[in-house]
Amino acid sequence: MIEKVNPQHPDKIADRIAGAIVDLAYTKEDKPKIAVEVLIGHGKCHVIIETTVTLKKKEIIPIIERIAGQIACDITIEKQDEHLANNQKEKMRCGDNGIFKGVPLTDEQKRLSDIARNIYRQYPFDGKYILDGEKLIICQSNAYTQFLQSQFPNAIINPLGDWTGGTDVDTGATNRKLGSDMADSVTGGGLHGKDLSKADVSVNIYAFLRAQQVNEPVFFSCAIGDETIDGIPYEDIVNIAKEYVDAIGGFEKLAEWGLF
């Protein structure tokens, strides 16, 4: 059983905005420290940023409007906490406490990911998709329900009828759709809106990739300040995660669909 939401779902819009702001930070520094939270809905977008990077509100507003359209922006930018900053001052060390797991993707999860992407290519609007064995549920806004029914004759499609979605209908918040992003690899940490020094980003990505490689679940825990995880330097884990994020096009791209 798995759920996917597409990049126009309100929660993913929030993730994408947060990811794009992290991308901006990486254009200013090689190893920025940044954490971004976004709450968006009903014509308003609230953003809180904690960072070591010098960012200006006039740089953030165009990001929000590019992704979410014309909207009232409430932006708070604060310096990162001194204790957190000092943890990373001399060398790359684990940026947070956490537990992490990676789980190989199932055929069902891969199948729904393909279905979601294919529908989104036709209808690039808010949508959510569920697959439970042979039970397929498609909720796709701004879509011709009869056309989707012809493509998926056995699916449950738009149970309440045709609908329009987006942030004028529903609110969105960062890291609220982790099941869609990480499947069975979800633990407590959020994947979006943070730089690679944060274990929630780097160790989550590392654990997910490791599980696909060994084809079995893997489990890790870490304390803030740890210099090794899984027997390898934390900096190496960060570099593995960076290669992955760079390969898919950055943090905003990661936020679109998550890890699969």
Kinemage of the C-alpha trace (Angstrom):
@kinemage 1
@onewidth
@group {chain A} dominant
@subgroup {mainchain}
@vectorlist {calphas} color= white
{ca met a 1} P 0.000 0.000 0.000
{ca ile a 2} L 1.473 3.371 -1.022
{ca glu a 3} L 0.414 6.964 -1.627
{ca lys a 4} L 2.002 9.496 -3.982
{ca val a 5} L 1.228 13.173 -4.413
{ca asn a 6} L 2.439 15.214 -7.359
{ca pro a 7} L 4.515 18.433 -7.412
{ca gln a 8} L 1.410 20.660 -7.470
{ca his a 9} L -0.047 19.280 -4.259
{ca pro a 10} L -0.012 22.100 -1.656
{ca asp a 11} L 2.406 20.219 0.610
{ca lys a 12} L 4.766 19.677 -2.306
{ca ile a 13} L 4.528 23.341 -3.273
{ca ala a 14} L 5.725 24.110 0.254
{ca asp a 15} L 8.533 21.538 -0.095
{ca arg a 16} L 9.539 22.953 -3.468
{ca ile a 17} L 9.716 26.517 -2.143
{ca ala a 18} L 11.850 25.338 0.772
{ca gly a 19} L 14.078 23.364 -1.597
{ca ala a 20} L 14.518 26.312 -3.952
{ca ile a 21} L 15.592 28.506 -1.039
{ca val a 22} L 18.178 25.892 -0.053
{ca asp a 23} L 19.360 25.859 -3.683
{ca leu a 24} L 19.776 29.638 -3.438
{ca ala a 25} L 21.906 29.256 -0.309
{ca tyr a 26} L 24.208 26.847 -2.171
{ca thr a 27} L 24.798 29.453 -4.867
{ca lys a 28} L 26.175 31.769 -2.180
{ca glu a 29} L 28.292 29.340 -0.129
{ca asp a 30} L 29.820 25.900 -0.759
{ca lys a 31} L 28.646 24.525 2.571
{ca pro a 32} L 25.774 26.706 3.782
{ca lys a 33} L 23.853 25.944 6.922
{ca ile a 34} L 20.136 26.515 6.443
{ca ala a 35} L 16.758 25.256 7.605
{ca val a 36} L 13.512 26.435 5.986
{ca glu a 37} L 9.890 25.917 7.002
{ca val a 38} L 7.012 26.907 4.710
{ca leu a 39} L 3.291 27.150 5.373
{ca ile a 40} L 1.183 28.158 2.392
{ca gly a 41} L -2.511 28.474 1.602
{ca his a 42} L -5.412 30.772 0.750
{ca gly a 43} L -3.313 33.550 -0.744
{ca lys a 44} L -0.593 33.618 1.898
{ca cys a 45} L 2.861 32.082 2.204
{ca his a 46} L 4.728 32.094 5.518
{ca val a 47} L 8.438 31.269 5.435
{ca ile a 48} L 10.865 30.975 8.354
{ca ile a 49} L 14.572 30.637 7.529
{ca glu a 50} L 17.425 29.933 9.941
{ca thr a 51} L 20.792 30.211 8.215
{ca thr a 52} L 24.431 31.234 8.245
{ca val a 53} L 23.977 32.686 4.751
{ca thr a 54} L 23.120 36.294 4.026
{ca leu a 55} L 19.732 36.124 2.326
{ca lys a 56} L 17.385 38.969 1.504
{ca lys a 57} L 13.622 38.935 1.308
{ca lys a 58} L 13.760 40.386 -2.200
{ca glu a 59} L 15.586 37.210 -3.278
{ca ile a 60} L 12.998 34.939 -1.671
{ca ile a 61} L 9.821 36.537 -3.033
{ca pro a 62} L 10.552 35.685 -6.715
{ca ile a 63} L 11.122 32.041 -5.709
{ca ile a 64} L 7.756 31.884 -3.983
{ca glu a 65} L 5.950 33.579 -6.876
{ca arg a 66} L 7.616 31.374 -9.503
{ca ile a 67} L 6.382 28.238 -7.761
{ca ala a 68} L 3.099 29.391 -6.201
{ca gly a 69} L 2.067 32.411 -8.274
{ca gln a 70} L 1.175 35.863 -6.991
{ca ile a 71} L 0.725 35.533 -3.262
{ca ala a 72} L 1.210 37.546 -0.070
{ca cys a 73} L 4.604 36.692 1.393
{ca asp a 74} L 5.511 36.729 5.086
{ca ile a 75} L 9.239 35.981 5.392
{ca thr a 76} L 11.362 35.714 8.535
{ca ile a 77} L 15.141 35.278 8.227
{ca glu a 78} L 17.179 34.530 11.359
{ca lys a 79} L 20.782 33.593 12.032
{ca gln a 80} L 21.447 29.949 12.834
{ca asp a 81} L 21.807 29.170 16.535
{ca glu a 82} L 25.386 29.686 17.724
{ca his a 83} L 25.689 26.211 19.268
{ca leu a 84} L 24.540 24.550 16.055
{ca ala a 85} L 26.908 26.676 14.000
{ca asn a 86} L 29.877 25.847 16.240
{ca asn a 87} L 29.212 22.109 15.850
{ca gln a 88} L 30.154 22.391 12.160
{ca lys a 89} L 32.794 25.095 12.511
{ca glu a 90} L 35.994 23.017 12.346
{ca lys a 91} L 34.893 19.923 10.413
{ca met a 92} L 31.848 18.199 8.959
{ca arg a 93} L 30.088 16.438 11.826
{ca cys a 94} L 26.579 15.118 12.226
{ca gly a 95} L 24.216 18.070 12.392
{ca asp a 96} L 21.450 16.507 14.481
{ca asn a 97} L 20.285 13.534 16.532
{ca gly a 98} L 18.177 10.988 14.720
{ca ile a 99} L 17.190 7.480 13.764
{ca phe a 100} L 17.062 6.455 10.136
{ca lys a 101} L 16.118 3.479 8.021
{ca gly a 102} L 16.292 2.621 4.368
{ca val a 103} L 13.962 0.063 2.801
{ca pro a 104} L 14.083 -1.354 -0.743
{ca leu a 105} L 11.250 -0.161 -2.940
{ca thr a 106} L 8.578 -2.707 -3.778
{ca asp a 107} L 7.185 -3.319 -7.240
{ca glu a 108} L 3.896 -1.800 -6.039
{ca gln a 109} L 5.642 1.411 -4.979
{ca lys a 110} L 7.527 1.675 -8.273
{ca arg a 111} L 4.315 1.032 -10.206
{ca leu a 112} L 2.425 3.832 -8.459
{ca ser a 113} L 5.329 6.214 -8.952
{ca asp a 114} L 5.152 5.545 -12.693
{ca ile a 115} L 1.361 5.973 -12.737
{ca ala a 116} L 1.565 9.272 -10.848
{ca arg a 117} L 4.230 10.693 -13.145
{ca asn a 118} L 2.385 9.657 -16.296
{ca ile a 119} L -0.870 11.271 -15.133
{ca tyr a 120} L 0.987 14.423 -14.074
{ca arg a 121} L 2.476 14.778 -17.558
{ca gln a 122} L -1.077 15.023 -18.902
{ca tyr a 123} L -2.492 17.044 -16.001
{ca pro a 124} L 0.159 19.188 -14.251
{ca phe a 125} L -2.202 20.105 -11.424
{ca asp a 126} L -2.775 19.055 -7.812
{ca gly a 127} L -3.211 15.303 -7.510
{ca lys a 128} L -2.977 12.334 -5.153
{ca tyr a 129} L -2.748 8.617 -5.987
{ca ile a 130} L -3.054 5.440 -3.884
{ca leu a 131} L -2.288 1.832 -4.767
{ca asp a 132} L -3.340 -0.980 -2.437
{ca gly a 133} L -2.763 -4.247 -4.222
{ca glu a 134} L -5.059 -4.041 -7.229
{ca lys a 135} L -7.064 -1.167 -5.746
{ca leu a 136} L -6.035 2.076 -7.467
{ca ile a 137} L -7.434 5.438 -6.333
{ca ile a 138} L -6.800 8.510 -8.497
{ca cys a 139} L -7.720 11.986 -7.311
{ca gln a 140} L -6.618 14.373 -10.039
{ca ser a 141} L -7.749 17.986 -10.174
{ca asn a 142} L -8.552 19.814 -13.403
{ca ala a 143} L -8.850 16.494 -15.215
{ca tyr a 144} L -11.358 14.865 -17.494
{ca thr a 145} L -12.556 12.097 -15.215
{ca gln a 146} L -14.096 10.125 -18.087
{ca phe a 147} L -10.785 10.194 -19.964
{ca leu a 148} L -8.877 8.924 -16.927
{ca gln a 149} L -11.511 6.232 -16.471
{ca ser a 150} L -10.877 5.063 -20.022
{ca gln a 151} L -7.160 4.763 -19.198
{ca phe a 152} L -7.735 3.110 -15.831
{ca pro a 153} L -11.088 1.306 -16.135
{ca asn a 154} L -10.785 -0.510 -12.808
{ca ala a 155} L -9.653 2.506 -10.781
{ca ile a 156} L -11.618 4.674 -8.375
{ca ile a 157} L -11.315 8.143 -9.909
{ca asn a 158} L -12.322 11.437 -8.281
{ca pro a 159} L -14.900 9.863 -5.911
{ca leu a 160} L -16.569 13.239 -5.246
{ca gly a 161} L -16.496 14.285 -8.891
{ca asp a 162} L -14.346 16.741 -10.819
{ca trp a 163} L -12.475 19.189 -8.597
{ca thr a 164} L -9.953 21.994 -8.589
{ca gly a 165} L -7.137 21.810 -6.068
{ca gly a 166} L -4.119 23.835 -5.103
{ca thr a 167} L -3.366 26.273 -2.323
{ca asp a 168} L -6.690 28.113 -2.680
{ca val a 169} L -8.423 24.906 -1.592
{ca asp a 170} L -5.963 23.409 0.893
{ca thr a 171} L -2.957 24.477 2.935
{ca gly a 172} L 0.520 23.065 2.444
{ca ala a 173} L 3.446 22.616 4.832
{ca thr a 174} L 6.988 21.344 4.490
{ca asn a 175} L 7.683 17.668 5.181
{ca arg a 176} L 4.033 16.667 5.493
{ca lys a 177} L 4.118 14.072 2.706
{ca leu a 178} L 7.144 11.984 3.691
{ca gly a 179} L 5.352 8.721 2.928
{ca ser a 180} L 5.025 9.902 -0.654
{ca asp a 181} L 8.708 10.889 -0.671
{ca met a 182} L 10.332 7.932 1.062
{ca ala a 183} L 7.843 4.995 1.062
{ca asp a 184} L 8.690 2.570 3.884
{ca ser a 185} L 11.925 4.403 4.726
{ca val a 186} L 10.105 7.076 6.731
{ca thr a 187} L 11.268 7.699 10.278
{ca gly a 188} L 11.081 10.955 12.208
{ca gly a 189} L 13.202 13.338 10.207
{ca gly a 190} L 11.997 15.578 7.388
{ca leu a 191} L 13.784 15.464 4.043
{ca his a 192} L 13.136 18.976 2.739
{ca gly a 193} L 14.267 22.530 3.447
{ca lys a 194} L 17.654 21.715 4.962
{ca asp a 195} L 21.288 21.716 3.906
{ca leu a 196} L 23.332 18.543 3.587
{ca ser a 197} L 24.994 18.856 6.981
{ca lys a 198} L 21.625 17.943 8.491
{ca ala a 199} L 21.287 14.212 9.129
{ca asp a 200} L 17.614 14.387 8.135
{ca val a 201} L 18.806 15.033 4.604
{ca ser a 202} L 22.142 13.274 4.204
{ca val a 203} L 21.559 10.147 6.314
{ca asn a 204} L 18.019 9.677 4.983
{ca ile a 205} L 19.343 9.771 1.422
{ca tyr a 206} L 22.299 7.532 2.290
{ca ala a 207} L 20.066 4.972 4.042
{ca phe a 208} L 17.605 4.905 1.157
{ca leu a 209} L 20.352 4.409 -1.443
{ca arg a 210} L 22.107 1.808 0.698
{ca ala a 211} L 18.904 -0.204 1.045
{ca gln a 212} L 18.380 -0.260 -2.718
{ca gln a 213} L 21.991 -1.418 -3.114
{ca val a 214} L 21.910 -4.298 -0.599
{ca asn a 215} L 18.212 -5.060 -1.239
{ca glu a 216} L 17.344 -5.258 2.441
{ca pro a 217} L 16.392 -2.796 5.177
{ca val a 218} L 19.167 -0.851 6.886
{ca phe a 219} L 19.028 1.065 10.157
{ca phe a 220} L 21.198 3.849 11.597
{ca ser a 221} L 21.185 6.194 14.556
{ca cys a 222} L 23.316 9.236 15.249
{ca ala a 223} L 23.978 11.904 17.837
{ca ile a 224} L 24.710 15.506 17.012
{ca gly a 225} L 28.463 15.876 16.623
{ca asp a 226} L 29.103 12.265 15.499
{ca glu a 227} L 31.973 12.004 13.039
{ca thr a 228} L 31.140 8.541 11.656
{ca ile a 229} L 27.946 6.692 10.738
{ca asp a 230} L 27.816 3.122 9.412
{ca gly a 231} L 31.562 2.970 9.935
{ca ile a 232} L 32.349 5.744 7.454
{ca pro a 233} L 33.124 9.432 7.973
{ca tyr a 234} L 30.064 11.650 8.149
{ca glu a 235} L 31.613 13.863 5.494
{ca asp a 236} L 31.575 10.899 3.086
{ca ile a 237} L 27.866 10.400 3.744
{ca val a 238} L 27.292 14.088 3.045
{ca asn a 239} L 29.227 13.780 -0.223
{ca ile a 240} L 27.178 10.737 -1.288
{ca ala a 241} L 23.985 12.679 -0.617
{ca lys a 242} L 25.348 15.715 -2.459
{ca glu a 243} L 26.154 13.648 -5.544
{ca tyr a 244} L 22.587 12.345 -5.524
{ca val a 245} L 20.988 15.776 -5.091
{ca asp a 246} L 23.251 17.305 -7.757
{ca ala a 247} L 22.445 14.469 -10.170
{ca ile a 248} L 18.685 15.096 -9.998
{ca gly a 249} L 19.073 18.864 -10.323
{ca gly a 250} L 19.047 20.242 -6.774
{ca phe a 251} L 16.860 20.461 -3.701
{ca glu a 252} L 13.831 21.864 -5.488
{ca lys a 253} L 13.876 18.887 -7.861
{ca leu a 254} L 14.252 16.529 -4.912
{ca ala a 255} L 11.136 18.110 -3.405
{ca glu a 256} L 9.006 17.431 -6.493
{ca trp a 257} L 8.766 13.659 -6.082
{ca gly a 258} L 11.016 12.751 -3.178
{ca leu a 259} L 13.297 9.725 -3.464
{ca phe a 260} L 11.232 7.654 -5.927
